[in-house]
Amino acid sequence: MPEIADLRAAFVEGMSRASTFVAVATTNGEGGRAGVTVSSLTSVSADGEQPSLLVCINRQSPAATAILLNQAFCANLLAEDQQEIANLFAGRSTTERGERFDRVNWTAGDIGQPLLAGATASFECRLATALLWETHHIFVGRVSAVRLSDNGSALLYGQRAYRRAIHLDVK
Ligand SMILES: Cc1cc2nc3c(=O)[nH]c(=O)nc-3n(C[C@H](O)[C@H](O)[C@H](O)COP(=O)(O)O)c2cc1C
C-alpha cells in the first residue's frame, strides 16, 4: 500500500490530466446568493422524469450551504472567453466574496436562480437530493430550464490550466 500522502498526490496528478469543462454553480433565495466555480458538473440522465445533473461542492463553501437552504441552483457552463469569471468565483481575484455578482452580468431564471450572461449553457435546477461524502456535498439537480447562448465553445480546465477544445481531423 502506498503512503496516503503519495496516494493523494498521485490521485490529484491523475485527475489533473482529465480536461473538464468549467462551470459556476450559482444559487439564490432565502438562504442567500452565492456562487462557486466547479469542474465537477456531470450530466446524470436526459431520460428521467426531467433531465438531471450533479455537481460536487466542498462542504466549507458558502455556496454549498446556500444550495441546501435554497433547494435550487443553476449550473452555468462557461464559454471559452470567461476565464475571468472562473477565477472570480474560485476566489482567485481580489474581489470580496460578497461582491462577485456585482462583477458579472446575470439575470434571474424561471425559478429565481442566477443565469450568468455569456455562459454557453445554463441549467436551472431544483435540488433533488444531496449526499455528504466526507469533504464534499454531491448535489443532484432536476433540470427545470436550459438557456443556450450563441457561443457553443465551452471553457476547459486540464493539467492545471484553462484550455479550449480543438477539432481533431481524424482520417
Ligand atoms: C477550474 C476550477 C474547478 C474547480 N472545481 C471545484 C469543484 O468541482 N468543487 C469544489 O468544491 N471546488 C472547486 N474548485 C474550487 C473552488 O472554486 C474554490 O475553492 C472556491 O471558490 C473557494 O471559494 P468559496 O469558499 O467562496 O466557495 C474549482 C476551482 C477551479 C479554479
PDBQT file of the ligand as one rigid body, heavy atoms in Angstrom, charges set to zero:
ROOT
HETATM    1  C1  LIG A 201     -11.204  25.170 -12.594  1.00  0.00    +0.000 C 
HETATM    2  C2  LIG A 201     -11.657  25.010 -11.171  1.00  0.00    +0.000 A 
HETATM    3  C3  LIG A 201     -12.526  23.976 -10.832  1.00  0.00    +0.000 A 
HETATM    4  C4  LIG A 201     -12.976  23.800  -9.520  1.00  0.00    +0.000 A 
HETATM    5  N1  LIG A 201     -13.858  22.797  -9.232  1.00  0.00    +0.000 NA
HETATM    6  C5  LIG A 201     -14.377  22.676  -7.987  1.00  0.00    +0.000 A 
HETATM    7  C6  LIG A 201     -15.384  21.712  -7.709  1.00  0.00    +0.000 A 
HETATM    8  O1  LIG A 201     -15.817  20.954  -8.562  1.00  0.00    +0.000 OA
HETATM    9  N2  LIG A 201     -15.867  21.667  -6.433  1.00  0.00    +0.000 N 
HETATM   10  C7  LIG A 201     -15.425  22.498  -5.441  1.00  0.00    +0.000 A 
HETATM   11  O2  LIG A 201     -15.902  22.396  -4.298  1.00  0.00    +0.000 OA
HETATM   12  N3  LIG A 201     -14.460  23.426  -5.676  1.00  0.00    +0.000 NA
HETATM   13  C8  LIG A 201     -13.939  23.531  -6.931  1.00  0.00    +0.000 A 
HETATM   14  N4  LIG A 201     -12.987  24.484  -7.196  1.00  0.00    +0.000 N 
HETATM   15  C9  LIG A 201     -12.500  25.325  -6.111  1.00  0.00    +0.000 C 
HETATM   16  C10 LIG A 201     -13.457  26.417  -5.767  1.00  0.00    +0.000 C 
HETATM   17  O3  LIG A 201     -13.864  27.178  -6.897  1.00  0.00    +0.000 OA
HETATM   18  C11 LIG A 201     -12.827  27.365  -4.730  1.00  0.00    +0.000 C 
HETATM   19  O4  LIG A 201     -12.165  26.637  -3.763  1.00  0.00    +0.000 OA
HETATM   20  C12 LIG A 201     -13.896  28.151  -4.079  1.00  0.00    +0.000 C 
HETATM   21  O5  LIG A 201     -14.352  29.133  -4.917  1.00  0.00    +0.000 OA
HETATM   22  C13 LIG A 201     -13.451  28.799  -2.791  1.00  0.00    +0.000 C 
HETATM   23  O6  LIG A 201     -14.239  29.910  -2.594  1.00  0.00    +0.000 OA
HETATM   24  P1  LIG A 201     -15.580  29.872  -1.708  1.00  0.00    +0.000 P 
HETATM   25  O7  LIG A 201     -15.125  29.374  -0.377  1.00  0.00    +0.000 OA
HETATM   26  O8  LIG A 201     -16.002  31.257  -1.769  1.00  0.00    +0.000 OA
HETATM   27  O9  LIG A 201     -16.554  28.993  -2.355  1.00  0.00    +0.000 OA
HETATM   28  C14 LIG A 201     -12.533  24.677  -8.509  1.00  0.00    +0.000 A 
HETATM   29  C15 LIG A 201     -11.654  25.735  -8.838  1.00  0.00    +0.000 A 
HETATM   30  C16 LIG A 201     -11.238  25.901 -10.152  1.00  0.00    +0.000 A 
HETATM   31  C17 LIG A 201     -10.320  27.048 -10.493  1.00  0.00    +0.000 C 
ENDROOT
TORSDOF 0
